[in-house]
Amino acid sequence: GENVEQHPSTLSVQEGDSAVIKCTYSDSASNYFPWYKQELGKRPQLIIDIRSNVGEKKDQRIAVTLNKTAKHFSLHITETQPEDSAVYFCAASPTGGGNKLTFGTGTQLKVEL
Amino acid sequence: SAVISQKPSRDICQRGTSLTIQCQVDSQVTMMFWYRQQPGQSLTLIATANQGSEATYESGFVIDKFPISRPNLTFSTLTVSNMSPEDSSIYLCSVVAGGNTEAFFGQGTRLTVV
């Protein structure tokens, strides 16, 4: 089955700096890669996703890049703000979305003032 | 986006008992899943809830321990049976509305077994 590794497990940045979280996956059949943000005590919420036919996708301060050859994808957050502090999970799915997700281990991001 | 109501939001249960968690969606969805999130950990898929048939379980999860029902396209239940303290966790319902759309999560059920 699919295995998703995520690094780092914790990340501390200064407000206004950029944050990068990296994930690798094992199953070459995976072609849908969402990123979820989970605030303490709340449900995971999708912040951005990318499909295998695209190498990069951007939504305001958030971007995701995908390298299918190397089987890795990354989340980039620019101009970080305190409200970006949360746990971020990457995930992979073997279909183009709509199927079960294998999650990474999570990254605790802390944005310090 | 789908609106998901998951009940109960939390419960404290005695070991050896069972708890049934409900997941109700405000619209028909294609896929429904149940995940477990142990304290401070990631999400692990328990099973896919199939409408009108037996759920599809992931490795390490069995029907006797986690029976699942899905009688229609908007409702599913997960039962945690014969509970032990190791079952203390957050259980999350997840739905996908179509074949190519994002997965939404319920607010979760925080279960503590004493």
Interface residues (C-beta under 8 A of the other chain):
Chain A: G1 P34 K42 R43 P44 Q45 L46 D49 F89 T95 G96 G97 G98 N99 K100 L101 T102 F103 G104 T105 G106
Chain B: T30 M31 F33 Q41 S42 L43 T44 L45 T48 E58 S59 L92 S94 V96 G98 G99 N100 T101 E102 A103 F104 F105 G106 Q107 G108
